[in-house]
Amino acid sequence: MKPVHHSVLSMSSGYFLGPMDPLDFLNHLVPAPVQGDGKPRTRPDVSFQRMADVKQETEMYSLYIEYCQRLDPEETMGYHGILSPSDSATTPFDECDEESPKLDVRVVTYHCSRLPSDDLSEDFARAERVDVLKHDSSEDPFNEVPDDTIFPFESHTNGGKKVRGEIIAHADAILQLQFRIFLFSIHIMGRKARLIRWDRSGAIVTEAFDYVEHPEPLAEFLWRYTFLSAAERGHDETVKSLLHVQERPEDYNAALDAICGTQYSTDRDNNGLLLLRMTPLDSCSPPLPPTPDAKSYYKAEPQLECNGWDYYVTAPQMNVRRPFGKGTRSLLVYDRHTGRVHHLKDTNRLISPELTVEHEVINELRQAGVKHVSTVHAAWDVAPHGQCYDSPTNAYYDFVDPKFLRQEPDDGEGWERVRVYRLITEEVGTLLGMFENWKEVVQAIADTLEALDGAEKAGWRHRDISAANIVLFNGRGLLIDWHLSQQSKLMNLEPEDGKKRRHQTGTRQFVSAGRLLDPYARHDAEDDRESVFWVLLWMAINFSQHSMSPSKIRNHIWRVFDYERITWEGHSKGGDGKESVMLSGRLDVHFSTKFYPPPLQRALNLMHAVLPYKYKIPRPPYINHPWDAKLIEMKERLYELDIKLYEEMMPLLKDPLWIHGKVVEILNTEEWPAGGAVEYPPCDEPLEFIW
């Protein structure tokens, strides 16, 4: 299996809803076209027999394109057949698969107004759909009969997982490189086919139907698709491409210059801009979307002279590969009225009564005087026509046999309801990994601890500390991404029914050991402070000067930060490597190296001296030799010392300002040499799975 397919496959288990009847799929998700007089259109007749009779997989795509063109009477779309490996310069993931040199066959559909520069390779920034064709009918990524796993709809055969990884990677590339709310795809294996609809909450998949004996679902979908509007194909109409505009707006070059200057980039040709608006598309609509539960905040009211297109936004790039979930992207916007550049967080927020919309949390923190948080410029739920779009996956439970639904009997959670949401902040920060010297990193760590303490006093707990959520701004740290934060008083309450619930929020690599070991553990303020320590340690292993080889670096990152296992309930667990670090006596002994510069090592040692006491609860000694009174006395004395030390250290652990103060002391009294991140070569050796 190709590495990228394996990566997205491992993060997508449990996000597929099916099998759904293909006619129900069409009736609910793919509107039938009508003529100008309101009468239904007539679909051309087509038989797919010839495609089912071919002997070679590579023979399928030309016939498939012929059928697509026959069902596209108005020539709305362009269809390109692709045989991988593709041109690596235009394909956003590695297609090399030395273990399986067989060519992958797929057909990429483009709208006639967004055709690529050539038909030999894919352009996922323009593609409407990627349909995968397999000659072997056994290469079905989904089950027709539910199995006895926690995800009974998903095939667990090697062939099924390989193909599922492939189609996930295609959908992920389109969602990442475009402003899309959802998209469709088709998977054909032998003489059977499935229709799929993807969005950030999950994918709805049809039954595998025989397109020769029952051609209607496939023919109807291909035909209807050519009549769908951009919005009905899943495009976000509040973003407008300028690729095919003959004459760009007058301020385009000024915007490009300003953004390139902010990015410290002089390569203007690779910084394409799009137009962005925050008001509904109907110009008669009021500035605020009328949907009752829509959220928005404008520091200054939207202006009229740009017809609502108030911003330029940078084109999205490939990021962390994950087709489902928030899909957060960090972009830059240019305010066409003020001429200033701001940061845009483009994401899908969870719609839950337990969560407060992010800009309201940030504004409350700012009003409470909390330091090191961003300033909201504008924020809004995307509402293209005055109505917010929420992912519909969980609305189709009743169309699927319950035997195929993911088996989670203990909590009954389903697919998450998400909504496209945008947050513009005044500050344009820099990623923590782009530091100029280590003092800047440790300063950002101290500022994060101060922000957490201020937020806790203001009644909020962050719950998603990560290296990506601490940014550098004017030599200090900013703690961003408050989307998953909750009120501290609610987090501290025990459930009224006495039943524990999962609190698996946060970025797994930086979640505390305790919460990884127990998916039901409560998220306390100490967990956020522990996550700050993991961020600093992760930075030190990856970017500081030390004596570890590339293979040791990779193995430590996997064991401490990346390792996870899936429980029978379908929950992600891990934390064994982190617990081992916490219970170790010394960091330099545990990792067999010291991290340079020395003040960095001292900051790590300081945090490691206090935080582990959450896990070092004194236990009464085990007496397995009752005949030795002197040895028993020594063990009891050690136990008393452990209790005394524990009682001394726990107040320091619970005092956020103690760790912060000591880190600030190191910043102010130690000598910090110049020098940024160290770049280590990648490791090509196999991963060591020995603990």
Steps between C-alpha positions, in 0.01 A plus 500: 500500500629847417610695809253783450211255455598321821514833682154621402352152544610481863335835578170427324370186670140537610414794274311303232121471510348231283390309310224732383258412220636673186156632402456651847847652459399660170163622621638667813846617397506551121210718375343404169525768228198687366452702184430871485127430487522294819455165326746219578775428250541165328818302553667330199493121507833331556632147558825437685541142372816565298685635804411189699633274221854641475795277588741768623453769761663759274231438238227621736573870513451584130161327500406667828585842356289418195201425725557819700507707181184333368322592823628859480299636204587864571874422537511656845792290618838382377616143576864402527619141536801461730743211534727534805779564576418863432723800458624570853506872425122514460388219731488592871606159625759239422370243251802272527410148609793264454311205647216529248614638166157448338361824361204659677221611266281799573301758312516861615202724422546876455248772431549645152586839654781352716682258269865422586792603286543142370314172512791281609491565873256594773444850626323459832468876539256496203353148503128453558514125556744208492346165401710187562464199267608149601466193279506263795157477666666392826662843545201636688594732786170427678306195614172372361458288813592661836796344673554466875743792536424837657470645147288231332450687171870547422687219327801375692653297217833623367343581162205679657718712728737586215218626276329683787827679575521599132151650474539676836824660381328636187211651698742642755705672228192672354372610841841640591584679175157651437235686695255212497220416740449153353574295190395181323692205357433165336678173566473222240626146558430249226135533408398658829506863610449717808408869520664703781439844646781648716503783751693578817263303723523175301418325174165357391546188286244308295455128463714334235264470203541313171514781244440258209178345631397820680656791308259764631693614815831548318348651185268723699782630721734574207220677314364699795850607602550693178201722585593570863590856595838572659334506843325168431839352410630616840681825417510781757360795308626755750845452344557599137793387285675751276664235280285572195436871556641695204549820696578478871381769745713813526618421852607142422872575461504714816341211691751253356793725593371545855442127555834400348669751728329352804599150401862610446459373145607657173356226278182678391416243232430228759269713716168497318217692669126445508218733598324437831176635638330458835148623422238277334512493121166673467600869499161592647568290809592677824866482613420230752374162375135455599542137607402497872806316630757660269787677674691803374706795618621797298740749652393735220182457298549351150536766233286532190745624239649151447155339479584294806833368364693668780815283502760328289602160639801284421440170321506198732791253494532135596520468877463220754321219318165445663181509290265497800482729801553874525726526196650823638707709259720796588478763225568870449242758399536854369236748611406694187378798704789547743784353293612285794587131508338275762496133593205284395408178675286302256345205679193289570377562851317241704137589562442396859319650799817433700716727283500878471587646162869591494484874441267542798751317722790714376305823546411398855864419575611836362241682710629316807853623427646161412841544337644330193175436312407635158269791417188420299461705182199313355340159532200330344324176423507455123150561367513525118132583455417619848470142624777313681608166361543220754637156412205263445668163560327430831161576342518176299532241776151371425597417141758245614459158662608548866724193468734708283525794743818530702469307822548727801253370757634694796452859388286502184682791342436544129641699216578854603299792368740758360462841334743700288629787711753777443691706754717797404739630764704819501835333570693304236716260698780264401507126557690398812738290290617812312677646804824697477645383833401274787437785740211599272352149530528483879357853522199378301468206742501740798241721329281196435511405868403857590214495248370170642506641852319815391242299310441272800440804720261634235315168508631329185711190431674469162512117453700496176860603571727408209807622315270637229289696750790699646624761254768767514406868474746785557732273697227372734256210500132504403269218605249448220221255405250525786238305306492203740523706818237456767403679816716374784210474745324257267815293448547464875151358558440129531216365279165504676429142395842389627593366156836604361508641149781523252693827489733412213562851378830647397789414272601144590876560483476757780212368712599412858602144579210454740235593246654276233512206739137554604264634229249581776739701715390853588696780337647708783706819488810291578445309175539820299822587686634150435421547129723810502785281623439250217513784248840615628635143509371431147671818379825401674510151349422628150693825484762536776864394490548154657677170437203290385518338157214551250370151580502574875317827439235325293461216752466736798244714315296190422520347847434817698279708270350301212426156644136403531285192507127459435295338777216261426259789560671693219677746729855621445731423790870551554718682747728210595807681367403822674439321828845344469653846457306635796607219730864515391743657745688721254427612145862486387522139620168401343597640159874428540583856399488861611323771305697809402505786590532429875218741603262295284601185689451682831152615400408142408650366826304756701166398351588131518581535871144609585248375244561124551366511855153467354606141424726436800227432754663323799400136537528299824801268479447141391639270769613172345750410774318535838789329682735797450386768745786736413414494130134558579594802711714643217217462248252666734745787558543547124123498463472777760765702313310449173185632663683803638661578164168454322331741741778753441485478121125487436439867594771598251337283234165668555646852514524619137706805591776297670611325179450820303710699746785251492501493118510882494791485746693275260420739214632799691807353670643252251717577199325404177725447198387593149383233259171367368369157416735212418396304192551123530496265199196275459521143623468218247544215748201289618323620811603321819188372678685393816412695813 
